[in-house]
């Protein structure tokens, strides 16, 4: 691809009517250098397009410049998402945490599952069951209800990033209710309702994932509480029982 063509695409990032196609072309061409230069552009829309594209390309060269944008408060949420795509880590919006991670010669420490589970259990006041990367927490909820939440360590996404998966069963998945339950995904701040076969029967479940390197006991405890509350609401609506 010629430099002239690439520069033409960069110019097209400035126009709303050509921006989407230009960004797709730059990503397809792997034009990391020109996209890095766009991070310093005075047009915020051009910067946004570059941030999104560098995240899609998982361009390691972009980590430092993206942290620089974060330190200046530029497109904070978009920059954090791009950094997470590139590094496989989710360090939130704190630029100091990202800068320390960038400057660390050893990379992130491996997650100590036993310590994480023990500390999470302490925060929740619940003794989990299970071992070897698979644990279950049973939480006490209002009105005397309970909900079990499973936590799985050692899973990986399609890019090889290690994940922690948190999920809880809600009840049998009646096809007539698919749309109603799945629409709830539009109104919850994290996690999602999904359908999973359990012993050959389709069930609604509430599920969320975390990048393992970003997991802290406090964050995991909050996820478990959120999953438990949401899943229990659906179970109560679906079955008026408290079996899960």
TABELTA-V605012 format. One record per residue. N is the residue number from 0. RES is the residue in one small letter. D_CENTER is the distance of its C-alpha to the mean C-alpha in whole Angstrom. Layout:
BEGIN
n & res & d_center
N & RES & D_CENTER
N & RES & D_CENTER
END
This chain:
BEGIN
n & res & d_center
0 & x & 34
1 & x & 36
2 & x & 36
3 & x & 37
4 & x & 35
5 & x & 32
6 & x & 33
7 & x & 34
8 & x & 30
9 & x & 29
10 & x & 32
11 & x & 31
12 & x & 28
13 & x & 30
14 & x & 31
15 & x & 28
16 & x & 30
17 & x & 30
18 & x & 26
19 & x & 24
20 & x & 26
21 & x & 27
22 & x & 23
23 & x & 23
24 & x & 26
25 & x & 25
26 & x & 22
27 & x & 24
28 & x & 27
29 & x & 24
30 & x & 26
31 & x & 24
32 & x & 27
33 & x & 28
34 & x & 24
35 & x & 24
36 & x & 28
37 & x & 26
38 & x & 24
39 & x & 27
40 & x & 28
41 & x & 30
42 & x & 28
43 & x & 25
44 & x & 24
45 & x & 25
46 & x & 23
47 & x & 20
48 & x & 21
49 & x & 21
50 & x & 17
51 & x & 16
52 & x & 18
53 & x & 18
54 & x & 14
55 & x & 15
56 & x & 17
57 & x & 15
58 & x & 18
59 & x & 19
60 & x & 22
61 & x & 20
62 & x & 18
63 & x & 21
64 & x & 22
65 & x & 18
66 & x & 19
67 & x & 22
68 & x & 21
69 & x & 18
70 & x & 22
71 & x & 23
72 & x & 21
73 & x & 21
74 & x & 18
75 & x & 16
76 & x & 12
77 & x & 13
78 & x & 14
79 & x & 11
80 & x & 9
81 & x & 11
82 & x & 12
83 & x & 8
84 & x & 9
85 & x & 13
86 & x & 12
87 & x & 9
88 & x & 9
89 & x & 7
90 & x & 11
91 & x & 11
92 & x & 14
93 & x & 16
94 & x & 18
95 & x & 20
96 & x & 17
97 & x & 16
98 & x & 20
99 & x & 21
100 & x & 18
101 & x & 20
102 & x & 23
103 & x & 23
104 & x & 25
105 & x & 23
106 & x & 20
107 & x & 17
108 & x & 19
109 & x & 18
110 & x & 17
111 & x & 20
112 & x & 19
113 & x & 23
114 & x & 22
115 & x & 19
116 & x & 20
117 & x & 23
118 & x & 22
119 & x & 19
120 & x & 22
121 & x & 25
122 & x & 22
123 & x & 22
124 & x & 26
125 & x & 25
126 & x & 27
127 & x & 24
128 & x & 26
129 & x & 25
130 & x & 25
131 & x & 24
132 & x & 20
133 & x & 20
134 & x & 21
135 & x & 21
136 & x & 22
137 & x & 24
138 & x & 24
139 & x & 27
140 & x & 26
141 & x & 28
142 & x & 32
143 & x & 32
144 & x & 29
145 & x & 27
146 & x & 23
147 & x & 22
148 & x & 19
149 & x & 18
150 & x & 16
151 & x & 16
152 & x & 15
153 & x & 16
154 & x & 14
155 & x & 13
156 & x & 11
157 & x & 13
158 & x & 13
159 & x & 14
160 & x & 11
161 & x & 12
162 & x & 10
163 & x & 11
164 & x & 11
165 & x & 12
166 & x & 14
167 & x & 18
168 & x & 20
169 & x & 22
170 & x & 25
171 & x & 27
172 & x & 25
173 & x & 28
174 & x & 28
175 & x & 29
176 & x & 26
177 & x & 24
178 & x & 23
179 & x & 24
180 & x & 21
181 & x & 19
182 & x & 19
183 & x & 18
184 & x & 15
185 & x & 16
186 & x & 17
187 & x & 14
188 & x & 12
189 & x & 9
190 & x & 9
191 & x & 11
192 & x & 15
193 & x & 16
194 & x & 19
195 & x & 20
196 & x & 23
197 & x & 25
198 & x & 28
199 & x & 29
200 & x & 28
201 & x & 25
202 & x & 23
203 & x & 21
204 & x & 18
205 & x & 15
206 & x & 12
207 & x & 8
208 & x & 6
209 & x & 6
210 & x & 7
211 & x & 11
212 & x & 12
213 & x & 10
214 & x & 11
215 & x & 14
216 & x & 17
217 & x & 16
218 & x & 13
219 & x & 13
220 & x & 16
221 & x & 15
222 & x & 12
223 & x & 15
224 & x & 17
225 & x & 15
226 & x & 15
227 & x & 18
228 & x & 20
229 & x & 18
230 & x & 19
231 & x & 23
232 & x & 23
233 & x & 23
234 & x & 25
235 & x & 28
236 & x & 28
237 & x & 28
238 & x & 30
239 & x & 32
240 & x & 31
241 & x & 29
242 & x & 29
243 & x & 25
END
